[in-house]
Amino acid sequence: MFIIGAAEMLMIILIVASVTFVFVVPALKRRALLDKPKRHVIGDDGEVVVVTPRSRAKPFKQSGKGAFASEALTLYSGVYRIEYKFPPNAPVTATLINIENTGEIPVINKAGVGSHALRLPRDGRYVLNVDPSDETLAWEIELKQL
């Protein structure tokens, strides 16, 4: 029969404890960090204030003939990609009009097919105004936040 002495028992306890604190505890800490919010701010009282993910605008797509003005679009500050299919020989002008301060942001004045990047400086409600040079030709435009 095998009898474990006090020294051997203490050695086994030390080995199990060291393995636990070297491998198991860090793994549990990493797992706990995965559940924490990725974006946070320290408030005035020193507590962590959770910041929700940034709001994103809904993609907008429209096609038609002639002039067009969209309903009010809620757009957030950031970078947008405009993809367009305009007549090859008749340029189309597109502008964003801010409803709150009636400021205009020129988007594009192009013909043909392509894409264009646009940076909006601030959140707001906008109207997309499309004005083709030839009212009889079809056009298509899509606006997506990146």
C-alpha positions as YAML, in Angstrom:
chain: A
units: angstrom
residues:
- id: 1
  name: MET
  ca: [0.00, 0.00, 0.00]
- id: 2
  name: PHE
  ca: [1.13, 3.52, -0.84]
- id: 3
  name: ILE
  ca: [1.09, 6.10, 1.95]
- id: 4
  name: ILE
  ca: [1.55, 9.81, 1.24]
- id: 5
  name: GLY
  ca: [3.41, 11.77, 3.83]
- id: 6
  name: ALA
  ca: [2.84, 15.38, 4.81]
- id: 7
  name: ALA
  ca: [5.71, 16.62, 2.65]
- id: 8
  name: GLU
  ca: [4.41, 14.85, -0.43]
- id: 9
  name: MET
  ca: [0.86, 16.13, 0.23]
- id: 10
  name: LEU
  ca: [2.15, 19.71, 0.56]
- id: 11
  name: MET
  ca: [4.09, 19.30, -2.68]
- id: 12
  name: ILE
  ca: [0.99, 18.07, -4.56]
- id: 13
  name: ILE
  ca: [-1.06, 21.00, -3.18]
- id: 14
  name: LEU
  ca: [1.62, 23.48, -4.29]
- id: 15
  name: ILE
  ca: [1.76, 21.98, -7.79]
- id: 16
  name: VAL
  ca: [-2.03, 22.09, -8.20]
- id: 17
  name: ALA
  ca: [-2.19, 25.67, -6.85]
- id: 18
  name: SER
  ca: [0.62, 26.88, -9.10]
- id: 19
  name: VAL
  ca: [-0.94, 25.33, -12.21]
- id: 20
  name: THR
  ca: [-4.26, 26.90, -11.26]
- id: 21
  name: PHE
  ca: [-2.79, 30.38, -10.82]
- id: 22
  name: VAL
  ca: [-0.47, 30.20, -13.81]
- id: 23
  name: PHE
  ca: [-2.91, 28.82, -16.39]
- id: 24
  name: VAL
  ca: [-6.50, 28.73, -15.16]
- id: 25
  name: VAL
  ca: [-6.82, 32.17, -13.52]
- id: 26
  name: PRO
  ca: [-5.44, 34.11, -16.55]
- id: 27
  name: ALA
  ca: [-7.75, 32.15, -18.85]
- id: 28
  name: LEU
  ca: [-10.75, 33.08, -16.69]
- id: 29
  name: LYS
  ca: [-9.65, 36.74, -16.65]
- id: 30
  name: ARG
  ca: [-9.38, 36.79, -20.45]
- id: 31
  name: ARG
  ca: [-12.83, 35.26, -20.72]
- id: 32
  name: ALA
  ca: [-14.24, 37.89, -18.34]
- id: 33
  name: LEU
  ca: [-12.65, 40.66, -20.43]
- id: 34
  name: LEU
  ca: [-14.43, 39.39, -23.53]
- id: 35
  name: ASP
  ca: [-17.79, 40.20, -21.92]
- id: 36
  name: LYS
  ca: [-16.86, 43.79, -21.06]
- id: 37
  name: PRO
  ca: [-17.98, 46.60, -23.37]
- id: 38
  name: LYS
  ca: [-15.40, 47.57, -25.96]
- id: 39
  name: ARG
  ca: [-16.19, 51.29, -25.91]
- id: 40
  name: HIS
  ca: [-16.32, 53.10, -22.61]
- id: 41
  name: VAL
  ca: [-15.59, 56.47, -21.05]
- id: 42
  name: ILE
  ca: [-14.57, 57.35, -17.52]
- id: 43
  name: GLY
  ca: [-17.19, 59.70, -16.06]
- id: 44
  name: ASP
  ca: [-16.60, 62.69, -13.75]
- id: 45
  name: ASP
  ca: [-17.09, 60.46, -10.69]
- id: 46
  name: GLY
  ca: [-14.42, 58.00, -11.89]
- id: 47
  name: GLU
  ca: [-16.92, 55.30, -12.85]
- id: 48
  name: VAL
  ca: [-16.93, 53.64, -16.26]
- id: 49
  name: VAL
  ca: [-19.82, 54.88, -18.40]
- id: 50
  name: VAL
  ca: [-20.83, 52.48, -21.16]
- id: 51
  name: VAL
  ca: [-21.00, 54.04, -24.60]
- id: 52
  name: THR
  ca: [-23.36, 52.35, -27.02]
- id: 53
  name: PRO
  ca: [-22.14, 51.53, -30.52]
- id: 54
  name: ARG
  ca: [-22.19, 54.41, -32.97]
- id: 55
  name: SER
  ca: [-25.47, 54.90, -34.79]
- id: 56
  name: ARG
  ca: [-25.43, 54.09, -38.47]
- id: 57
  name: ALA
  ca: [-27.60, 55.56, -41.19]
- id: 58
  name: LYS
  ca: [-29.87, 53.31, -43.20]
- id: 59
  name: PRO
  ca: [-28.74, 52.81, -46.79]
- id: 60
  name: PHE
  ca: [-30.69, 54.86, -49.32]
- id: 61
  name: LYS
  ca: [-31.25, 53.85, -52.95]
- id: 62
  name: GLN
  ca: [-33.33, 55.62, -55.58]
- id: 63
  name: SER
  ca: [-33.74, 55.53, -59.34]
- id: 64
  name: GLY
  ca: [-35.87, 57.49, -61.72]
- id: 65
  name: LYS
  ca: [-36.09, 60.10, -64.46]
- id: 66
  name: GLY
  ca: [-36.10, 63.84, -64.02]
- id: 67
  name: ALA
  ca: [-35.52, 65.88, -60.88]
- id: 68
  name: PHE
  ca: [-35.97, 64.21, -57.49]
- id: 69
  name: ALA
  ca: [-35.98, 65.30, -53.85]
- id: 70
  name: SER
  ca: [-35.99, 62.58, -51.17]
- id: 71
  name: GLU
  ca: [-37.90, 62.47, -47.91]
- id: 72
  name: ALA
  ca: [-35.90, 63.55, -44.86]
- id: 73
  name: LEU
  ca: [-32.95, 61.20, -44.30]
- id: 74
  name: THR
  ca: [-31.35, 60.90, -40.86]
- id: 75
  name: LEU
  ca: [-27.61, 60.83, -41.52]
- id: 76
  name: TYR
  ca: [-24.81, 60.64, -38.96]
- id: 77
  name: SER
  ca: [-21.38, 62.20, -39.17]
- id: 78
  name: GLY
  ca: [-18.89, 59.98, -40.94]
- id: 79
  name: VAL
  ca: [-17.88, 58.71, -44.34]
- id: 80
  name: TYR
  ca: [-20.42, 57.68, -46.97]
- id: 81
  name: ARG
  ca: [-20.04, 55.96, -50.32]
- id: 82
  name: ILE
  ca: [-22.23, 57.15, -53.18]
- id: 83
  name: GLU
  ca: [-22.63, 54.70, -56.05]
- id: 84
  name: TYR
  ca: [-24.28, 56.07, -59.17]
- id: 85
  name: LYS
  ca: [-25.44, 55.06, -62.64]
- id: 86
  name: PHE
  ca: [-26.06, 58.21, -64.63]
- id: 87
  name: PRO
  ca: [-26.51, 58.73, -68.37]
- id: 88
  name: PRO
  ca: [-23.10, 58.64, -70.12]
- id: 89
  name: ASN
  ca: [-23.43, 62.00, -71.90]
- id: 90
  name: ALA
  ca: [-25.72, 63.96, -69.54]
- id: 91
  name: PRO
  ca: [-24.25, 64.92, -66.14]
- id: 92
  name: VAL
  ca: [-26.40, 64.68, -63.02]
- id: 93
  name: THR
  ca: [-25.95, 66.93, -59.99]
- id: 94
  name: ALA
  ca: [-26.71, 65.59, -56.51]
- id: 95
  name: THR
  ca: [-26.68, 67.70, -53.33]
- id: 96
  name: LEU
  ca: [-27.55, 67.11, -49.69]
- id: 97
  name: ILE
  ca: [-29.61, 69.86, -48.07]
- id: 98
  name: ASN
  ca: [-29.52, 70.06, -44.27]
- id: 99
  name: ILE
  ca: [-33.10, 70.58, -43.04]
- id: 100
  name: GLU
  ca: [-32.11, 72.27, -39.76]
- id: 101
  name: ASN
  ca: [-29.91, 75.02, -41.19]
- id: 102
  name: THR
  ca: [-30.70, 74.78, -44.95]
- id: 103
  name: GLY
  ca: [-26.99, 74.38, -45.72]
- id: 104
  name: GLU
  ca: [-26.13, 72.59, -48.97]
- id: 105
  name: ILE
  ca: [-23.42, 69.99, -49.39]
- id: 106
  name: PRO
  ca: [-22.51, 69.26, -53.01]
- id: 107
  name: VAL
  ca: [-22.26, 65.50, -53.47]
- id: 108
  name: ILE
  ca: [-21.47, 64.91, -57.17]
- id: 109
  name: ASN
  ca: [-21.84, 66.41, -60.61]
- id: 110
  name: LYS
  ca: [-20.94, 63.56, -62.95]
- id: 111
  name: ALA
  ca: [-22.03, 61.43, -65.89]
- id: 112
  name: GLY
  ca: [-21.60, 57.69, -66.36]
- id: 113
  name: VAL
  ca: [-21.16, 54.97, -63.76]
- id: 114
  name: GLY
  ca: [-18.97, 55.11, -60.67]
- id: 115
  name: SER
  ca: [-18.68, 55.75, -56.97]
- id: 116
  name: HIS
  ca: [-17.68, 58.70, -54.83]
- id: 117
  name: ALA
  ca: [-16.78, 59.17, -51.15]
- id: 118
  name: LEU
  ca: [-18.32, 61.89, -49.01]
- id: 119
  name: ARG
  ca: [-17.58, 62.95, -45.42]
- id: 120
  name: LEU
  ca: [-20.45, 64.45, -43.42]
- id: 121
  name: PRO
  ca: [-19.19, 66.75, -40.65]
- id: 122
  name: ARG
  ca: [-22.22, 66.45, -38.34]
- id: 123
  name: ASP
  ca: [-25.36, 64.47, -37.64]
- id: 124
  name: GLY
  ca: [-28.58, 65.82, -39.05]
- id: 125
  name: ARG
  ca: [-31.62, 65.39, -41.20]
- id: 126
  name: TYR
  ca: [-30.94, 65.85, -44.89]
- id: 127
  name: VAL
  ca: [-32.79, 65.86, -48.20]
- id: 128
  name: LEU
  ca: [-31.02, 64.36, -51.21]
- id: 129
  name: ASN
  ca: [-31.72, 66.48, -54.26]
- id: 130
  name: VAL
  ca: [-30.99, 64.94, -57.70]
- id: 131
  name: ASP
  ca: [-31.04, 67.27, -60.70]
- id: 132
  name: PRO
  ca: [-30.20, 65.72, -64.11]
- id: 133
  name: SER
  ca: [-29.28, 67.86, -67.09]
- id: 134
  name: ASP
  ca: [-31.53, 65.73, -69.33]
- id: 135
  name: GLU
  ca: [-34.91, 65.06, -67.69]
- id: 136
  name: THR
  ca: [-35.77, 62.19, -70.08]
- id: 137
  name: LEU
  ca: [-32.86, 59.86, -69.19]
- id: 138
  name: ALA
  ca: [-32.92, 57.38, -66.31]
- id: 139
  name: TRP
  ca: [-30.52, 57.59, -63.36]
- id: 140
  name: GLU
  ca: [-29.79, 55.57, -60.19]
- id: 141
  name: ILE
  ca: [-28.05, 56.58, -56.96]
- id: 142
  name: GLU
  ca: [-27.24, 54.75, -53.71]
- id: 143
  name: LEU
  ca: [-25.92, 56.23, -50.45]
- id: 144
  name: LYS
  ca: [-24.29, 53.97, -47.78]
- id: 145
  name: GLN
  ca: [-22.48, 54.83, -44.57]
- id: 146
  name: LEU
  ca: [-19.09, 53.13, -44.24]
...
